[in-house]
Each structure stands twice: as structure tokens, then as C-alpha cells.
Amino acid sequence: MNANAAETIHYTVADTSLGTMLAAASDRGVCFVAFDDSADALVAEAARRFPGAAIEPSGDLDPAWITEVVDRVEAPGSAHATELPLDLRGTPFRKQVWEALQAIPPGETQTYGQIAAKIGRPTAVRAVAGACGANPVAVLVPCHRVIGADGTLTGYRWGVERKRALLERERQ
């Protein structure tokens, strides 16, 4: 898509039980996982997220990591995201939040306030919520494991129904 690109991001679109998913990787690791009803919308979102990069289908490369990403959707509690190399791009604060999210065991949840306290910023609850919303790799950084202070499922960038389904699968 961009002949003068500084880097190439390869992607694969897969149909999952939670809908259409796009998973993309740079040469450093998985950098984007998202859900939508439209593959075209997902590719366009990847292009917006990585301006200046060439966004190319994986094609014959068929990376082995895509199978693991799909497995995380279908059986999210069966593996830990640390096994896949991730290329997480964000502010130091967001990266700190995403690291804390990866420490939440499958099937368990924590509140935004608990995450804020865990990273030493107990008053940064709204900023933690913002970091969850900016999470570039659905399921691999498990922002679906974060709930409201009253125990309810709060918003999820890819829909509360997907969040509920992921949590139910992890608890089985």
C-alpha cells in the first residue's frame, strides 16, 4: 500500500467465533489485533494506526503466530501472551498498564482502580481506562479482564458481548 514505507506490517484476517478478526505483525512481533464486522474496516484501521507503514496481507507467509492468536480467542485461558513476541507501541504509562493487564490470570478480573494501584498511580483510574481502550492487541493484552468498581462489565472497545464471551471461556 505504501511503496516508500519505513516498515511493513503483515496482516491476516480470520473468521472467529467472536466475528472477523485482523491480526498484524511487524518484524518485532504482533502489533495489532482487532475485531469488526468488516475485514475492509479492519484493514483501514490498521492503516490509520500505522501511518507510513506498508500494510500487506501475509499471503503465502501464513505465519504460525496467527494460529496462536486465533487460539487465544477460542480458548483464551489456555496460554499466556508472553509466549508471543509483542510490538506494543504507546506511551510509557500505557505500556505500564498493558504490562499490568498481562499479569491478571485467565479467568480472573480486576477493577480499573486495582490496576491503577498496582502500577503505583492510585488516582489514575480514568487514565487506566483510557489505556485499556487504546490497547492495540485484543486478547493478547487482556483488557477484557478489567471491570468496573461495582463488578459490572464496563465498555470494551470490541463490544461488551465479546468481553463477556471471553471471560466466560476463561472461567470454563
C-alpha positions as CSV (number, residue, x, y, z in Angstrom):
1,M,0.0,0.0,0.0
2,N,2.9,2.4,0.6
3,A,6.0,1.9,-1.6
4,N,8.0,4.4,0.5
5,A,7.2,2.8,3.8
6,A,9.7,2.7,6.6
7,E,8.3,-0.7,7.7
8,T,6.0,-3.4,6.5
9,I,3.1,-4.7,8.7
10,H,1.8,-8.1,7.6
11,Y,-1.8,-9.0,8.5
12,T,-4.1,-11.9,8.3
13,V,-7.9,-11.7,8.6
14,A,-9.6,-14.7,10.3
15,D,-13.1,-15.6,11.0
16,T,-13.5,-16.5,14.7
17,S,-16.5,-17.3,16.9
18,L,-16.4,-13.6,18.0
19,G,-16.5,-12.3,14.5
20,T,-14.0,-11.1,11.9
21,M,-10.5,-10.6,13.4
22,L,-7.4,-9.0,12.0
23,A,-4.0,-9.8,13.4
24,A,-1.0,-8.0,12.3
25,A,2.7,-8.1,13.0
26,S,5.8,-6.1,12.4
27,D,9.2,-7.8,12.2
28,R,9.4,-7.2,16.0
29,G,6.1,-9.0,16.9
30,V,2.3,-8.9,17.0
31,C,1.4,-5.2,16.9
32,F,-2.4,-5.2,16.2
33,V,-5.3,-7.5,16.9
34,A,-8.8,-6.2,16.5
35,F,-12.4,-7.3,15.8
36,D,-15.0,-5.8,13.5
37,D,-17.8,-7.0,11.2
38,S,-15.9,-5.9,8.1
39,A,-12.4,-7.0,7.0
40,D,-12.1,-3.8,5.0
41,A,-12.8,-1.7,8.1
42,L,-10.1,-3.6,10.0
43,V,-7.5,-3.1,7.2
44,A,-8.4,0.6,7.1
45,E,-8.0,0.8,10.9
46,A,-4.6,-0.9,10.7
47,A,-3.5,1.6,8.1
48,R,-4.6,4.5,10.3
49,R,-2.8,3.0,13.3
50,F,0.5,2.6,11.4
51,P,0.7,5.7,9.1
52,G,3.7,5.5,6.8
53,A,3.9,1.7,7.0
54,A,3.1,-0.7,4.2
55,I,0.1,-2.7,5.3
56,E,0.3,-6.0,3.4
57,P,-1.6,-9.3,3.6
58,S,0.5,-12.2,4.9
59,G,-0.3,-14.2,1.8
60,D,1.8,-17.3,1.5
61,L,3.8,-16.4,4.6
62,D,0.9,-17.7,6.7
63,P,2.7,-17.0,10.0
64,A,2.5,-19.6,12.7
65,W,1.6,-16.9,15.2
66,I,-1.8,-16.4,13.6
67,T,-2.9,-19.9,14.8
68,E,-1.9,-18.9,18.4
69,V,-3.8,-15.6,18.2
70,V,-6.9,-17.4,17.0
71,D,-6.5,-20.0,19.8
72,R,-6.4,-17.1,22.3
73,V,-9.8,-16.0,21.0
74,E,-11.3,-19.5,21.0
75,A,-9.7,-20.7,24.3
76,P,-8.4,-17.5,25.9
77,G,-7.3,-19.1,29.2
78,S,-5.2,-21.8,27.6
79,A,-2.0,-19.9,27.1
80,H,-0.1,-16.8,28.2
81,A,0.5,-13.8,25.8
82,T,4.1,-13.6,26.9
83,E,4.9,-16.6,24.6
84,L,4.2,-14.5,21.5
85,P,6.5,-11.6,20.8
86,L,4.6,-8.3,21.0
87,D,5.4,-5.0,19.4
88,L,3.4,-2.7,21.7
89,R,3.6,1.0,20.8
90,G,2.4,3.6,23.2
91,T,3.3,6.0,25.9
92,P,5.3,4.7,28.9
93,F,2.2,5.0,31.0
94,R,0.1,2.9,28.6
95,K,2.8,0.3,28.4
96,Q,2.9,0.1,32.2
97,V,-0.9,-0.5,32.2
98,W,-0.6,-3.1,29.4
99,E,2.1,-5.0,31.4
100,A,-0.1,-5.0,34.5
101,L,-3.0,-6.4,32.4
102,Q,-0.9,-9.3,31.2
103,A,-0.3,-10.2,34.9
104,I,-4.0,-10.8,35.5
105,P,-4.5,-14.6,35.4
106,P,-7.0,-16.0,33.0
107,G,-10.5,-16.3,34.5
108,E,-9.8,-13.5,37.0
109,T,-10.8,-9.9,36.8
110,Q,-9.5,-6.6,38.4
111,T,-11.0,-3.2,38.5
112,Y,-9.5,-0.1,36.9
113,G,-8.8,1.1,40.4
114,Q,-6.9,-2.1,41.3
115,I,-4.8,-1.7,38.1
116,A,-4.1,2.0,39.0
117,A,-3.0,1.0,42.5
118,K,-0.9,-1.9,41.1
119,I,1.2,0.5,38.9
120,G,1.6,3.0,41.8
121,R,-0.8,5.6,40.4
122,P,-4.0,5.1,42.5
123,T,-5.6,8.3,41.3
124,A,-5.1,7.5,37.6
125,V,-8.3,5.3,37.3
126,R,-9.5,7.2,34.2
127,A,-6.1,7.1,32.6
128,V,-6.0,3.4,33.2
129,A,-9.4,3.1,31.4
130,G,-8.0,5.1,28.5
131,A,-5.0,2.8,28.3
132,C,-7.4,-0.2,28.2
133,G,-9.3,1.5,25.4
134,A,-6.1,2.1,23.5
135,N,-4.9,-1.5,23.8
136,P,-3.6,-2.4,20.3
137,V,-3.8,-6.2,20.7
138,A,-7.1,-7.5,21.8
139,V,-6.9,-10.7,23.8
140,L,-3.1,-10.8,23.9
141,V,-3.1,-7.8,26.4
142,P,-6.3,-8.9,28.2
143,C,-8.1,-5.6,28.8
144,H,-11.3,-7.7,28.8
145,R,-10.3,-8.8,32.3
146,V,-10.9,-5.3,33.7
147,I,-14.3,-4.5,35.2
148,G,-16.0,-1.6,36.9
149,A,-15.6,-0.9,40.6
150,D,-19.1,-2.3,41.2
151,G,-18.2,-5.6,39.5
152,T,-20.1,-4.9,36.3
153,L,-18.7,-5.4,32.8
154,T,-17.9,-1.9,31.6
155,G,-17.2,-0.9,28.0
156,Y,-15.0,-2.9,25.7
157,R,-13.6,-1.5,22.5
158,W,-14.8,-4.5,20.6
159,G,-18.2,-4.8,22.3
160,V,-19.3,-5.9,25.8
161,E,-20.7,-9.1,24.3
162,R,-17.2,-10.1,23.1
163,K,-15.9,-9.2,26.6
164,R,-18.5,-11.4,28.3
165,A,-17.8,-14.3,25.9
166,L,-14.0,-14.1,26.5
167,L,-14.5,-14.0,30.3
168,E,-16.9,-17.0,30.2
169,R,-14.5,-19.0,28.1
170,E,-11.6,-18.3,30.5
171,R,-13.7,-19.4,33.5
172,Q,-14.5,-22.8,32.0
